[in-house]
Amino acid sequence: MLDKIKGVSEEIEQFQIDTKDSLEKFRLTFISKKGKVTELFDLLKQVPNEEKESGWS
């Protein structure tokens, strides 16, 4: 899971946005309903609670 997060993070950092078309491609690739960030949140639901860090303790 952490490797996947790091991979998506690196993709985001390397993405060049210099036109409206590239901005739309970024939106569709990463933050749309079927984007990579949404996919990460879906994967997070599958991680057992014992493996999730709790910020409340």
C-alpha distance matrix in Angstrom:
0.0 3.8 5.4 5.2 6.3 8.7 9.9 10.8 12.3 14.4 15.5 16.7 18.5 20.2 21.3 25.1 26.7 30.5 31.8 31.5 30.2 27.4 26.5 26.5 24.3 21.8 22.1 21.7 18.7 16.6 18.1 20.1 19.6 17.9 16.2 12.7 12.4 13.6 11.2 8.2 10.6 11.2 7.8 8.0 11.3 10.1 8.6 11.8 13.8 14.4 10.9 11.0 13.2 16.4 18.5 21.5 22.4
3.8 0.0 3.8 5.4 5.0 6.2 8.5 10.0 10.4 12.3 14.2 15.3 16.4 18.4 20.0 23.7 25.5 29.2 31.0 31.0 30.0 26.9 26.0 26.6 24.4 21.5 22.2 22.4 19.3 16.9 18.6 21.1 21.2 19.7 17.4 13.8 13.0 15.0 13.3 9.9 12.2 13.8 10.8 10.2 13.9 13.3 11.2 14.1 15.3 15.4 11.6 11.4 12.5 15.9 17.4 20.8 21.6
5.4 3.8 0.0 3.8 5.4 5.1 6.1 8.7 9.8 10.5 12.3 14.3 15.3 16.5 18.4 22.1 24.3 27.9 29.7 30.1 28.7 25.5 25.2 25.8 23.2 20.6 21.8 21.7 18.3 16.4 18.8 21.2 21.6 19.6 17.2 13.4 13.6 15.9 13.8 11.1 14.2 15.4 12.4 12.8 16.4 15.5 13.9 17.0 18.7 18.7 15.0 15.1 16.3 19.7 21.1 24.5 25.3
5.2 5.4 3.8 0.0 3.8 5.4 5.0 6.2 8.5 9.9 10.6 12.4 14.3 15.5 16.6 20.4 22.3 25.9 27.3 27.4 25.9 22.9 22.5 22.7 20.1 17.7 18.6 18.2 14.8 13.1 15.5 17.6 18.0 15.9 13.5 9.7 10.3 12.5 10.2 7.9 11.4 12.4 9.9 11.0 14.5 13.9 13.2 16.7 18.6 19.4 15.8 15.4 17.0 20.1 21.5 24.8 26.1
6.3 5.0 5.4 3.8 0.0 3.8 5.4 5.3 6.1 8.6 9.9 10.6 12.3 14.4 15.4 19.1 20.7 24.5 26.1 26.0 25.0 21.9 21.0 21.6 19.5 16.5 17.2 17.6 14.5 12.0 13.9 16.6 17.3 15.9 13.1 9.4 8.7 11.4 10.2 7.2 10.1 12.2 10.3 10.4 14.1 14.5 13.4 16.8 17.9 18.8 15.3 14.1 15.1 17.9 18.7 22.2 23.7
8.7 6.2 5.1 5.4 3.8 0.0 3.8 5.5 5.0 6.1 8.6 9.9 10.5 12.3 14.3 17.9 20.0 23.6 25.6 26.2 25.2 21.8 21.3 22.4 20.1 17.1 18.5 19.1 15.8 13.6 16.0 18.9 20.1 18.6 15.5 11.9 11.5 14.7 13.6 10.9 13.8 16.0 14.0 14.0 17.8 17.9 16.5 19.7 20.7 21.2 17.5 16.5 16.9 19.9 20.4 24.0 25.3
9.9 8.5 6.1 5.0 5.4 3.8 0.0 3.8 5.4 5.2 6.3 8.7 10.0 10.7 12.4 16.1 18.5 22.0 23.8 24.4 23.0 19.7 19.6 20.5 17.8 15.2 17.0 17.1 13.5 12.1 15.1 17.7 19.1 17.0 13.9 10.3 11.1 14.3 12.8 11.0 14.5 16.1 14.3 15.2 18.8 18.7 18.0 21.5 22.9 23.6 20.0 19.2 20.1 23.1 23.7 27.3 28.7
10.8 10.0 8.7 6.2 5.3 5.5 3.8 0.0 3.8 5.4 5.0 6.2 8.7 9.9 10.5 14.3 16.0 19.7 21.2 21.4 20.2 17.0 16.5 17.2 14.8 11.9 13.4 13.7 10.3 8.4 11.3 14.1 15.7 14.0 10.5 7.1 7.7 11.2 10.4 8.9 12.2 14.2 13.2 14.1 17.5 18.1 17.8 21.5 22.7 23.9 20.5 19.2 20.0 22.6 23.0 26.4 28.3
12.3 10.4 9.8 8.5 6.1 5.0 5.4 3.8 0.0 3.8 5.4 5.1 6.3 8.7 10.0 13.5 15.3 18.9 20.9 21.4 20.8 17.4 16.5 17.9 16.0 12.7 14.2 15.5 12.5 10.0 12.4 15.7 17.6 16.6 13.0 10.0 9.3 13.1 13.1 11.0 13.6 16.3 15.4 15.5 19.0 20.0 19.2 22.6 23.2 24.3 20.8 19.1 19.3 21.7 21.5 25.1 27.0
14.4 12.3 10.5 9.9 8.6 6.1 5.2 5.4 3.8 0.0 3.8 5.4 5.1 6.2 8.6 12.0 14.6 18.0 20.4 21.5 20.6 16.9 16.9 18.6 16.3 13.3 15.7 16.8 13.5 11.9 14.9 18.0 20.2 18.8 15.1 12.2 12.4 16.1 15.7 14.1 17.1 19.4 18.2 18.7 22.3 22.9 22.0 25.4 26.3 27.1 23.4 22.2 22.3 24.9 24.8 28.4 30.1
15.5 14.2 12.3 10.6 9.9 8.6 6.3 5.0 5.4 3.8 0.0 3.8 5.5 5.2 6.1 9.9 12.3 15.8 17.7 18.6 17.3 13.7 14.0 15.4 12.7 10.1 12.8 13.5 10.1 9.3 12.7 15.4 17.9 16.2 12.6 10.1 11.2 14.7 14.4 13.6 16.7 18.7 18.0 19.1 22.4 23.0 22.8 26.4 27.6 28.7 25.2 23.9 24.4 26.9 26.9 30.4 32.3
16.7 15.3 14.3 12.4 10.6 9.9 8.7 6.2 5.1 5.4 3.8 0.0 3.8 5.5 5.2 8.7 10.2 13.9 15.8 16.5 15.9 12.3 11.7 13.5 11.6 8.3 10.6 12.3 9.6 7.9 10.6 13.7 16.6 15.7 11.9 10.0 10.1 13.7 14.4 13.5 16.0 18.5 18.3 18.9 22.1 23.4 23.2 26.7 27.4 28.8 25.5 23.6 23.8 25.9 25.4 28.9 31.1
18.5 16.4 15.3 14.3 12.3 10.5 10.0 8.7 6.3 5.1 5.5 3.8 0.0 3.8 5.6 8.3 10.5 13.7 16.4 17.8 17.6 13.9 13.5 16.0 14.3 11.1 13.7 15.7 13.2 11.6 14.0 17.3 20.2 19.5 15.7 13.7 13.5 17.2 17.8 16.5 18.9 21.6 21.2 21.5 24.9 26.1 25.4 28.8 29.3 30.3 26.9 25.0 24.8 26.8 26.1 29.6 31.6
20.2 18.4 16.5 15.5 14.4 12.3 10.7 9.9 8.7 6.2 5.2 5.5 3.8 0.0 3.8 6.3 9.6 12.5 15.2 17.0 16.3 12.5 13.2 15.6 13.5 11.0 14.3 15.8 13.1 12.6 15.6 18.4 21.4 20.2 16.5 14.7 15.4 19.0 19.2 18.4 21.2 23.5 23.0 23.7 27.1 28.0 27.6 31.1 31.9 32.9 29.4 27.9 27.9 30.1 29.6 33.2 35.1
21.3 20.0 18.4 16.6 15.4 14.3 12.4 10.5 10.0 8.6 6.1 5.2 5.6 3.8 0.0 3.8 6.4 9.7 11.9 13.4 12.6 8.8 9.5 11.9 9.8 7.5 11.1 12.6 10.4 10.4 13.2 15.7 19.0 18.0 14.4 13.4 14.3 17.6 18.2 18.1 20.6 22.7 22.8 23.8 26.9 28.0 28.1 31.7 32.6 34.0 30.6 28.8 29.1 31.1 30.5 34.0 36.2
25.1 23.7 22.1 20.4 19.1 17.9 16.1 14.3 13.5 12.0 9.9 8.7 8.3 6.3 3.8 0.0 3.8 6.3 9.0 11.3 10.9 7.3 8.5 11.6 10.2 8.7 12.2 14.1 12.7 13.1 15.4 17.6 21.1 20.5 17.1 16.6 17.4 20.5 21.5 21.5 23.8 26.0 26.3 27.3 30.2 31.6 31.7 35.3 36.0 37.5 34.2 32.3 32.3 34.1 33.3 36.7 39.1
26.7 25.5 24.3 22.3 20.7 20.0 18.5 16.0 15.3 14.6 12.3 10.2 10.5 9.6 6.4 3.8 0.0 3.8 6.0 7.9 8.4 5.3 5.5 9.0 8.9 7.6 10.4 12.8 12.5 12.8 14.3 16.2 20.0 19.9 16.8 17.1 17.5 20.2 21.8 22.1 23.9 26.2 27.0 27.9 30.5 32.2 32.6 36.2 36.7 38.5 35.3 33.1 33.2 34.6 33.6 36.8 39.4
30.5 29.2 27.9 25.9 24.5 23.6 22.0 19.7 18.9 18.0 15.8 13.9 13.7 12.5 9.7 6.3 3.8 0.0 3.8 7.1 8.3 6.4 7.3 10.7 11.1 10.8 13.3 15.5 15.6 16.3 17.6 19.1 22.9 23.0 20.1 20.7 21.2 23.7 25.3 25.8 27.6 29.8 30.7 31.6 34.2 36.0 36.4 39.9 40.4 42.2 39.1 36.8 36.8 38.2 37.0 40.1 42.8
31.8 31.0 29.7 27.3 26.1 25.6 23.8 21.2 20.9 20.4 17.7 15.8 16.4 15.2 11.9 9.0 6.0 3.8 0.0 3.8 5.3 5.2 6.3 8.7 9.8 10.6 12.4 14.3 15.3 16.5 17.3 18.2 21.9 22.1 19.7 20.9 21.6 23.7 25.4 26.4 28.0 29.9 31.2 32.3 34.6 36.4 37.2 40.8 41.4 43.4 40.5 38.1 38.4 39.6 38.6 41.5 44.4
31.5 31.0 30.1 27.4 26.0 26.2 24.4 21.4 21.4 21.5 18.6 16.5 17.8 17.0 13.4 11.3 7.9 7.1 3.8 0.0 3.8 5.5 5.0 6.2 8.6 9.8 10.5 12.3 14.1 15.4 15.5 15.8 19.4 20.0 18.0 19.9 20.5 22.0 24.1 25.4 26.6 28.3 30.0 31.1 33.1 35.1 36.2 39.8 40.3 42.6 39.8 37.4 37.8 38.8 37.8 40.6 43.6
30.2 30.0 28.7 25.9 25.0 25.2 23.0 20.2 20.8 20.6 17.3 15.9 17.6 16.3 12.6 10.9 8.4 8.3 5.3 3.8 0.0 3.8 5.4 5.1 6.2 8.6 9.8 10.5 12.1 14.2 15.0 14.8 18.3 18.2 16.4 18.3 19.6 21.0 22.6 24.3 25.8 27.1 28.7 30.2 32.1 33.8 35.1 38.8 39.6 41.9 39.1 36.9 37.6 38.9 38.3 41.2 44.1
27.4 26.9 25.5 22.9 21.9 21.8 19.7 17.0 17.4 16.9 13.7 12.3 13.9 12.5 8.8 7.3 5.3 6.4 5.2 5.5 3.8 0.0 3.8 5.4 4.9 6.1 8.6 9.8 10.3 12.0 13.4 14.1 17.8 17.4 14.9 16.1 17.4 19.3 20.7 22.0 23.8 25.4 26.6 28.0 30.2 31.8 32.8 36.5 37.3 39.4 36.4 34.3 34.9 36.4 35.8 38.8 41.6
26.5 26.0 25.2 22.5 21.0 21.3 19.6 16.5 16.5 16.9 14.0 11.7 13.5 13.2 9.5 8.5 5.5 7.3 6.3 5.0 5.4 3.8 0.0 3.8 5.4 5.0 6.2 8.7 9.8 10.6 11.1 12.0 15.8 16.2 13.7 15.2 15.6 17.5 19.5 20.6 21.9 23.7 25.3 26.3 28.4 30.4 31.3 34.9 35.4 37.7 34.8 32.5 32.9 34.1 33.2 36.1 39.0
26.5 26.6 25.8 22.7 21.6 22.4 20.5 17.2 17.9 18.6 15.4 13.5 16.0 15.6 11.9 11.6 9.0 10.7 8.7 6.2 5.1 5.4 3.8 0.0 3.8 5.4 5.0 6.2 8.5 10.0 10.1 9.9 13.4 13.8 12.0 14.3 15.2 16.3 18.2 19.9 21.1 22.4 24.3 25.7 27.4 29.4 30.8 34.3 35.1 37.5 34.9 32.6 33.4 34.5 34.0 36.7 39.7
24.3 24.4 23.2 20.1 19.5 20.1 17.8 14.8 16.0 16.3 12.7 11.6 14.3 13.5 9.8 10.2 8.9 11.1 9.8 8.6 6.2 4.9 5.4 3.8 0.0 3.8 5.4 5.2 5.9 8.5 9.9 9.9 13.3 12.7 10.5 12.2 13.9 15.3 16.5 18.3 20.1 21.2 22.6 24.4 26.3 27.8 29.2 32.9 33.9 36.2 33.4 31.4 32.4 33.9 33.7 36.6 39.4
21.8 21.5 20.6 17.7 16.5 17.1 15.2 11.9 12.7 13.3 10.1 8.3 11.1 11.0 7.5 8.7 7.6 10.8 10.6 9.8 8.6 6.1 5.0 5.4 3.8 0.0 3.8 5.5 5.1 5.9 7.6 9.0 12.6 12.3 9.3 10.3 11.2 13.3 14.8 15.9 17.7 19.3 20.6 21.9 24.1 25.8 26.8 30.4 31.3 33.4 30.5 28.4 29.1 30.6 30.2 33.2 36.0
22.1 22.2 21.8 18.6 17.2 18.5 17.0 13.4 14.2 15.7 12.8 10.6 13.7 14.3 11.1 12.2 10.4 13.3 12.4 10.5 9.8 8.6 6.2 5.0 5.4 3.8 0.0 3.8 5.6 5.5 5.1 5.9 9.7 10.3 7.9 10.0 10.3 11.5 13.7 15.2 16.2 17.8 19.6 20.8 22.6 24.7 25.9 29.5 30.1 32.6 30.0 27.6 28.5 29.6 29.2 31.8 34.9
21.7 22.4 21.7 18.2 17.6 19.1 17.1 13.7 15.5 16.8 13.5 12.3 15.7 15.8 12.6 14.1 12.8 15.5 14.3 12.3 10.5 9.8 8.7 6.2 5.2 5.5 3.8 0.0 3.8 5.8 6.1 5.0 8.2 7.8 6.1 9.0 10.4 10.9 12.4 14.7 15.9 16.7 18.7 20.5 22.0 23.7 25.4 29.0 30.0 32.6 30.0 28.0 29.3 30.6 30.6 33.3 36.2
18.7 19.3 18.3 14.8 14.5 15.8 13.5 10.3 12.5 13.5 10.1 9.6 13.2 13.1 10.4 12.7 12.5 15.6 15.3 14.1 12.1 10.3 9.8 8.5 5.9 5.1 5.6 3.8 0.0 3.8 6.4 6.8 9.5 7.9 5.0 6.4 8.7 10.0 10.7 12.6 14.6 15.5 16.7 18.7 20.7 22.0 23.3 27.1 28.4 30.6 27.8 26.0 27.4 29.1 29.3 32.2 34.8
16.6 16.9 16.4 13.1 12.0 13.6 12.1 8.4 10.0 11.9 9.3 7.9 11.6 12.6 10.4 13.1 12.8 16.3 16.5 15.4 14.2 12.0 10.6 10.0 8.5 5.9 5.5 5.8 3.8 0.0 3.8 6.1 8.8 8.1 4.4 4.7 5.5 7.6 9.0 10.1 11.8 13.5 14.7 16.1 18.3 19.9 21.0 24.6 25.5 27.8 25.0 22.9 24.0 25.6 25.7 28.6 31.3
18.1 18.6 18.8 15.5 13.9 16.0 15.1 11.3 12.4 14.9 12.7 10.6 14.0 15.6 13.2 15.4 14.3 17.6 17.3 15.5 15.0 13.4 11.1 10.1 9.9 7.6 5.1 6.1 6.4 3.8 0.0 3.8 6.7 7.7 5.1 6.8 5.8 6.6 9.4 10.6 11.1 13.0 15.0 15.9 17.6 19.9 21.1 24.5 25.0 27.7 25.2 22.8 23.8 24.8 24.7 27.2 30.2
20.1 21.1 21.2 17.6 16.6 18.9 17.7 14.1 15.7 18.0 15.4 13.7 17.3 18.4 15.7 17.6 16.2 19.1 18.2 15.8 14.8 14.1 12.0 9.9 9.9 9.0 5.9 5.0 6.8 6.1 3.8 0.0 3.8 5.4 4.7 8.1 8.1 7.3 9.8 12.2 12.4 13.2 15.8 17.2 18.2 20.4 22.3 25.6 26.4 29.3 27.1 24.8 26.2 27.1 27.2 29.5 32.6
19.6 21.2 21.6 18.0 17.3 20.1 19.1 15.7 17.6 20.2 17.9 16.6 20.2 21.4 19.0 21.1 20.0 22.9 21.9 19.4 18.3 17.8 15.8 13.4 13.3 12.6 9.7 8.2 9.5 8.8 6.7 3.8 0.0 3.8 5.6 8.9 8.9 6.3 8.6 11.5 11.0 11.0 14.1 15.6 16.0 18.2 20.5 23.7 24.6 27.7 25.8 23.7 25.5 26.3 26.7 28.7 31.8
17.9 19.7 19.6 15.9 15.9 18.6 17.0 14.0 16.6 18.8 16.2 15.7 19.5 20.2 18.0 20.5 19.9 23.0 22.1 20.0 18.2 17.4 16.2 13.8 12.7 12.3 10.3 7.8 7.9 8.1 7.7 5.4 3.8 0.0 3.8 6.9 8.4 6.3 6.9 10.4 11.0 10.3 12.7 15.1 15.7 17.2 19.6 23.0 24.4 27.3 25.2 23.5 25.6 26.9 27.7 30.0 32.7
16.2 17.4 17.2 13.5 13.1 15.5 13.9 10.5 13.0 15.1 12.6 11.9 15.7 16.5 14.4 17.1 16.8 20.1 19.7 18.0 16.4 14.9 13.7 12.0 10.5 9.3 7.9 6.1 5.0 4.4 5.1 4.7 5.6 3.8 0.0 3.8 5.6 5.4 6.3 8.9 10.3 10.8 12.5 14.5 16.0 17.6 19.3 22.9 24.2 26.8 24.3 22.4 24.2 25.7 26.2 28.8 31.5
12.7 13.8 13.4 9.7 9.4 11.9 10.3 7.1 10.0 12.2 10.1 10.0 13.7 14.7 13.4 16.6 17.1 20.7 20.9 19.9 18.3 16.1 15.2 14.3 12.2 10.3 10.0 9.0 6.4 4.7 6.8 8.1 8.9 6.9 3.8 0.0 3.8 5.4 4.9 6.3 8.9 9.8 10.5 12.4 14.6 15.8 17.0 20.7 22.1 24.3 21.5 19.9 21.6 23.5 24.2 27.1 29.5
12.4 13.0 13.6 10.3 8.7 11.5 11.1 7.7 9.3 12.4 11.2 10.1 13.5 15.4 14.3 17.4 17.5 21.2 21.6 20.5 19.6 17.4 15.6 15.2 13.9 11.2 10.3 10.4 8.7 5.5 5.8 8.1 8.9 8.4 5.6 3.8 0.0 3.8 5.3 5.1 6.5 8.8 9.9 10.7 13.0 14.9 15.7 19.3 20.1 22.4 19.8 17.6 18.9 20.5 20.9 23.7 26.3
13.6 15.0 15.9 12.5 11.4 14.7 14.3 11.2 13.1 16.1 14.7 13.7 17.2 19.0 17.6 20.5 20.2 23.7 23.7 22.0 21.0 19.3 17.5 16.3 15.3 13.3 11.5 10.9 10.0 7.6 6.6 7.3 6.3 6.3 5.4 5.4 3.8 0.0 3.8 5.4 5.2 6.3 8.7 9.9 11.2 13.4 15.0 18.4 19.2 22.0 19.9 17.7 19.5 20.7 21.4 23.8 26.5
11.2 13.3 13.8 10.2 10.2 13.6 12.8 10.4 13.1 15.7 14.4 14.4 17.8 19.2 18.2 21.5 21.8 25.3 25.4 24.1 22.6 20.7 19.5 18.2 16.5 14.8 13.7 12.4 10.7 9.0 9.4 9.8 8.6 6.9 6.3 4.9 5.3 3.8 0.0 3.8 5.4 5.0 6.3 8.7 10.2 11.3 13.1 16.8 18.3 20.9 18.5 17.0 19.3 21.0 22.3 24.8 27.1
8.2 9.9 11.1 7.9 7.2 10.9 11.0 8.9 11.0 14.1 13.6 13.5 16.5 18.4 18.1 21.5 22.1 25.8 26.4 25.4 24.3 22.0 20.6 19.9 18.3 15.9 15.2 14.7 12.6 10.1 10.6 12.2 11.5 10.4 8.9 6.3 5.1 5.4 3.8 0.0 3.8 5.4 5.0 6.2 8.9 10.1 10.9 14.6 15.8 18.1 15.4 13.8 15.8 17.8 19.0 21.7 23.9
10.6 12.2 14.2 11.4 10.1 13.8 14.5 12.2 13.6 17.1 16.7 16.0 18.9 21.2 20.6 23.8 23.9 27.6 28.0 26.6 25.8 23.8 21.9 21.1 20.1 17.7 16.2 15.9 14.6 11.8 11.1 12.4 11.0 11.0 10.3 8.9 6.5 5.2 5.4 3.8 0.0 3.8 5.4 5.0 6.7 9.2 10.2 13.5 14.1 16.9 14.9 12.7 14.7 16.0 17.2 19.5 21.9
11.2 13.8 15.4 12.4 12.2 16.0 16.1 14.2 16.3 19.4 18.7 18.5 21.6 23.5 22.7 26.0 26.2 29.8 29.9 28.3 27.1 25.4 23.7 22.4 21.2 19.3 17.8 16.7 15.5 13.5 13.0 13.2 11.0 10.3 10.8 9.8 8.8 6.3 5.0 5.4 3.8 0.0 3.8 5.4 5.4 7.3 9.6 12.8 14.2 17.2 15.5 14.0 16.7 18.0 19.8 21.7 24.0
7.8 10.8 12.4 9.9 10.3 14.0 14.3 13.2 15.4 18.2 18.0 18.3 21.2 23.0 22.8 26.3 27.0 30.7 31.2 30.0 28.7 26.6 25.3 24.3 22.6 20.6 19.6 18.7 16.7 14.7 15.0 15.8 14.1 12.7 12.5 10.5 9.9 8.7 6.3 5.0 5.4 3.8 0.0 3.8 5.3 5.3 7.0 10.6 12.6 15.0 12.9 12.0 15.0 17.0 19.2 21.4 23.2
8.0 10.2 12.8 11.0 10.4 14.0 15.2 14.1 15.5 18.7 19.1 18.9 21.5 23.7 23.8 27.3 27.9 31.6 32.3 31.1 30.2 28.0 26.3 25.7 24.4 21.9 20.8 20.5 18.7 16.1 15.9 17.2 15.6 15.1 14.5 12.4 10.7 9.9 8.7 6.2 5.0 5.4 3.8 0.0 3.8 5.3 5.3 8.6 9.7 12.3 10.2 8.7 11.5 13.3 15.4 17.6 19.4
11.3 13.9 16.4 14.5 14.1 17.8 18.8 17.5 19.0 22.3 22.4 22.1 24.9 27.1 26.9 30.2 30.5 34.2 34.6 33.1 32.1 30.2 28.4 27.4 26.3 24.1 22.6 22.0 20.7 18.3 17.6 18.2 16.0 15.7 16.0 14.6 13.0 11.2 10.2 8.9 6.7 5.4 5.3 3.8 0.0 3.8 5.6 7.9 9.0 12.3 11.3 10.0 13.1 14.2 16.6 18.1 20.0
10.1 13.3 15.5 13.9 14.5 17.9 18.7 18.1 20.0 22.9 23.0 23.4 26.1 28.0 28.0 31.6 32.2 36.0 36.4 35.1 33.8 31.8 30.4 29.4 27.8 25.8 24.7 23.7 22.0 19.9 19.9 20.4 18.2 17.2 17.6 15.8 14.9 13.4 11.3 10.1 9.2 7.3 5.3 5.3 3.8 0.0 3.8 6.3 8.9 11.5 10.4 10.4 14.0 15.7 18.6 20.2 21.4
8.6 11.2 13.9 13.2 13.4 16.5 18.0 17.8 19.2 22.0 22.8 23.2 25.4 27.6 28.1 31.7 32.6 36.4 37.2 36.2 35.1 32.8 31.3 30.8 29.2 26.8 25.9 25.4 23.3 21.0 21.1 22.3 20.5 19.6 19.3 17.0 15.7 15.0 13.1 10.9 10.2 9.6 7.0 5.3 5.6 3.8 0.0 3.8 6.4 8.3 6.6 7.0 10.7 12.9 16.0 17.8 18.6
11.8 14.1 17.0 16.7 16.8 19.7 21.5 21.5 22.6 25.4 26.4 26.7 28.8 31.1 31.7 35.3 36.2 39.9 40.8 39.8 38.8 36.5 34.9 34.3 32.9 30.4 29.5 29.0 27.1 24.6 24.5 25.6 23.7 23.0 22.9 20.7 19.3 18.4 16.8 14.6 13.5 12.8 10.6 8.6 7.9 6.3 3.8 0.0 3.8 5.4 5.5 6.8 10.5 12.1 15.7 16.8 17.1
13.8 15.3 18.7 18.6 17.9 20.7 22.9 22.7 23.2 26.3 27.6 27.4 29.3 31.9 32.6 36.0 36.7 40.4 41.4 40.3 39.6 37.3 35.4 35.1 33.9 31.3 30.1 30.0 28.4 25.5 25.0 26.4 24.6 24.4 24.2 22.1 20.1 19.2 18.3 15.8 14.1 14.2 12.6 9.7 9.0 8.9 6.4 3.8 0.0 3.8 5.4 5.2 8.2 8.9 12.5 13.2 13.6
14.4 15.4 18.7 19.4 18.8 21.2 23.6 23.9 24.3 27.1 28.7 28.8 30.3 32.9 34.0 37.5 38.5 42.2 43.4 42.6 41.9 39.4 37.7 37.5 36.2 33.4 32.6 32.6 30.6 27.8 27.7 29.3 27.7 27.3 26.8 24.3 22.4 22.0 20.9 18.1 16.9 17.2 15.0 12.3 12.3 11.5 8.3 5.4 3.8 0.0 3.8 5.6 7.8 9.2 12.9 13.7 13.0
10.9 11.6 15.0 15.8 15.3 17.5 20.0 20.5 20.8 23.4 25.2 25.5 26.9 29.4 30.6 34.2 35.3 39.1 40.5 39.8 39.1 36.4 34.8 34.9 33.4 30.5 30.0 30.0 27.8 25.0 25.2 27.1 25.8 25.2 24.3 21.5 19.8 19.9 18.5 15.4 14.9 15.5 12.9 10.2 11.3 10.4 6.6 5.5 5.4 3.8 0.0 3.8 6.5 9.2 12.7 14.4 14.1
11.0 11.4 15.1 15.4 14.1 16.5 19.2 19.2 19.1 22.2 23.9 23.6 25.0 27.9 28.8 32.3 33.1 36.8 38.1 37.4 36.9 34.3 32.5 32.6 31.4 28.4 27.6 28.0 26.0 22.9 22.8 24.8 23.7 23.5 22.4 19.9 17.6 17.7 17.0 13.8 12.7 14.0 12.0 8.7 10.0 10.4 7.0 6.8 5.2 5.6 3.8 0.0 3.8 6.3 9.5 11.6 12.0
13.2 12.5 16.3 17.0 15.1 16.9 20.1 20.0 19.3 22.3 24.4 23.8 24.8 27.9 29.1 32.3 33.2 36.8 38.4 37.8 37.6 34.9 32.9 33.4 32.4 29.1 28.5 29.3 27.4 24.0 23.8 26.2 25.5 25.6 24.2 21.6 18.9 19.5 19.3 15.8 14.7 16.7 15.0 11.5 13.1 14.0 10.7 10.5 8.2 7.8 6.5 3.8 0.0 3.8 6.4 9.0 9.3
16.4 15.9 19.7 20.1 17.9 19.9 23.1 22.6 21.7 24.9 26.9 25.9 26.8 30.1 31.1 34.1 34.6 38.2 39.6 38.8 38.9 36.4 34.1 34.5 33.9 30.6 29.6 30.6 29.1 25.6 24.8 27.1 26.3 26.9 25.7 23.5 20.5 20.7 21.0 17.8 16.0 18.0 17.0 13.3 14.2 15.7 12.9 12.1 8.9 9.2 9.2 6.3 3.8 0.0 3.8 5.4 6.2
18.5 17.4 21.1 21.5 18.7 20.4 23.7 23.0 21.5 24.8 26.9 25.4 26.1 29.6 30.5 33.3 33.6 37.0 38.6 37.8 38.3 35.8 33.2 34.0 33.7 30.2 29.2 30.6 29.3 25.7 24.7 27.2 26.7 27.7 26.2 24.2 20.9 21.4 22.3 19.0 17.2 19.8 19.2 15.4 16.6 18.6 16.0 15.7 12.5 12.9 12.7 9.5 6.4 3.8 0.0 3.8 5.8
21.5 20.8 24.5 24.8 22.2 24.0 27.3 26.4 25.1 28.4 30.4 28.9 29.6 33.2 34.0 36.7 36.8 40.1 41.5 40.6 41.2 38.8 36.1 36.7 36.6 33.2 31.8 33.3 32.2 28.6 27.2 29.5 28.7 30.0 28.8 27.1 23.7 23.8 24.8 21.7 19.5 21.7 21.4 17.6 18.1 20.2 17.8 16.8 13.2 13.7 14.4 11.6 9.0 5.4 3.8 0.0 3.8
22.4 21.6 25.3 26.1 23.7 25.3 28.7 28.3 27.0 30.1 32.3 31.1 31.6 35.1 36.2 39.1 39.4 42.8 44.4 43.6 44.1 41.6 39.0 39.7 39.4 36.0 34.9 36.2 34.8 31.3 30.2 32.6 31.8 32.7 31.5 29.5 26.3 26.5 27.1 23.9 21.9 24.0 23.2 19.4 20.0 21.4 18.6 17.1 13.6 13.0 14.1 12.0 9.3 6.2 5.8 3.8 0.0
